[in-house]
Amino acid sequence: MPLSRPVSGVGVVLRRDDGAVAVGHRVTAGETPSWSFPGGHLEGGEPVVAAALRELAEETGVVAPTGTLFAVCVRLDGSGVTFAVHVPAPEGAGLRVTEPHAIDAWTWADPDALPDPLFAPTAAVRHAWRHPGVALDGWDLHRVGH
């Protein structure tokens, strides 16, 4: 059976100074509800960090000036590649529900105690971040710049 062409996406680790990260409750039609970092798909010709900052603003209302690519997460079943981008949360950043058909709630959470179930790409991004060099079943994880 041929594999489909992978979709390129971004997963944003929006992290406050106290270590908490932004997670949203995904309620996208046709999917099992889950929890996810902000993110989405790259547009044609869009740089990875620019896509992450765009998706962050679109999904949460948080406008951040910069981010850093730290990992590439390749799903081995052929369904996607997720670029993991760390974005320091601007001072006083507040999370807003801007796309209620996709995410019905945002919250700040401890990155090592995120709510379950996690959206698969979010689980891979968190694993690449919190457990560098440790394999994750179903994924090929690559740290960038380390």
Buried (B, 14 or more C-beta within 10 A) or exposed (E): EEEEEBBBBBBBBBBBEEEBBBBBBBBBEEEEEBBBBBBBEBEEEBEBBBBBBBBBBBBBBBEBEEBBBBBBBBBEEBEBBBBBBBBBBEEEBEBEBBBEEBBEEBBBBEBEEBEEEBBBBBBBBBBBBEEEEEEBEEBEBBEBEE
